[in-house]
Amino acid sequence: MKCIRSELIGWGHYLPPKVLTNDDLSKMVDTNDEWISTRTGIKSRHISEGETTAQMSVKAAQMALKRAGLEASDIDLIVLGTLTSDNTTPSSAAKIAGILGMRSGTPAFDVGAACSGFVYALTTADNMIRLNQVKSALVIGAETLSKITDWTDRNTCVLFGDGAGAVVLRACEGNGTSDDRGILSTKLYADGSKYDRLYTSGGVSTTAHAGYIFMDGKEVFKSAVGCLSEAAEYVMNDAGVSESDVDWLLPHQANIRIIEGVGHKLGIAPEKVIVTVDHHGNTSAASIPLALSESLESGKIKKGQLVVLSAMGAGFTWAGALIRI
């Protein structure tokens, strides 16, 4: 039976110029490259020096639109996954739409699901395309986590970085099988009982300040492998594909041990797992679109290949998506 799919036709990414290495961090807090590398897999991360989440998003979006061969005025919807919006209100998505020159009336909004934000945003856009509410969408994940990082806390400051990634989706016709191109399945989850395991120490209605990231590392690590695996397994089963059919697993880039644990649990060989955490750090909602765009741009991920996305973040939230490029 014929159906509407959301085909990925463009991709883009942007990283601020400043690179902060582990050696640089060792001059700021009591840590060193070996300690960070062995525990996280991170060697460096990019840090914004004045660029906002919206400004970085615009640069990633412009690259994605160029790859898609479209103008901003061709886009029917913009959804941004972020926890570091430029302002409390309005949404950074609206700001981005204005800067890009999108048509007046084009819906634009932010989605707040922390590190799962991009997959939440992707799912939202996919649903609107499949319901024939829009024909095209720009989906972005972007963060300036450096603004809510306590640079005196070595348990968290070694982890986070800034950046933005974007994709352009377009409605296409499919046959309703796993051979179709585009998004084949998505799944969203949340468990609010874990709210206090990963959060910021401030907020608009509590302290009137953004606060800093706090994380119960052991609890997050313990939950992450299971949540990421669950989301990946669901979308594969839902689309009727097995682990052996998957060309690439692209999990949230938080920690190399978590990434390796998910691949092992799913039975996906290490050489089929995308890893960018070494030079990106954890960029929250930007993590997956950054890695996806880099891998598409380099030719690592090729047209027709099957890619599983899996994310997990504060909330706890977690989410999965299966895409045939």
QUIVEN-V509626 format. One line per field, one symbol per residue. ss: DSSP state (h for helix, s for strand, l for the rest). phi: phi as a letter, one per 40 degrees, with the letter a starting at -180 (. if undefined). psi: psi as a letter, one per 30 degrees, with the letter a starting at -180 (. if undefined). A space follows every 10 residues. Layout:
ss->???
phi->???
psi->???
This chain:
ss->llssssssss ssssllllss shhhhhllll llhhhhhhhh lllsssllll llhhhhhhhh hhhhhhhhll lhhhllssss slllllllll lhhhhhhhhh llllllssss sllhhhhhhh hhhhhhhhhh lllllsssss sssshhhhll lllhhhhlls lsssssssss ssssllllll lsssssssss lhhhhhhsss llslllllsl llssslhhhh hhhhhhhhhh hhhhhhhhhl llhhhllsss sllllhhhhh hhhhhhlllh hhslllhhhh lslllhhhhh hhhhhhhhll lllllsssss ssslllssss ssssl
phi->.cacbbccba aaaabcccbb cccccccbbc aadccccccb gcbaacbcbh ccdccccdcc ccccccccgb cdccccabbb cabbcdbdac ccccccdccc gcccgccaac bbbfccdccc cccccccccc cgcabaabbb baabcdcbbc cbbccbcccb abiababbbb cacbcgbccc chccababaa acccdccaab caidcbbgbc gbcbacdccc cccccccccd cccccccccg bbdccccabb cdcbacccdc ccdcccgbcd cbbcbbdcbb gcbfccdccc cccdccccgc cbdgcbbbba baadicbaab abbbc
psi->kklkljkjfl lllkklekkj leeeeffeli lleeeeefff gkellkkkif kleeeeeeee eeeeeeefhl leffkfkkkk jlghleleka kfeeeeeeef hlkkfkkkll kjgbfgeeee eeeeeeeeef ggflflkjkk kkkifffgkj gfjffeffel lllklllkkk klklfglffl lakfklkkll jffgegfjll gllegdfgle alkkkieeee eeeeeeeeee eeeeeeeefh lleffkekkj lkiekeeeee eeeeefgkke fgkkkgfeff ajgbffeeee eeeeeeefge klkflkkkkk lkakekllll kkkj.
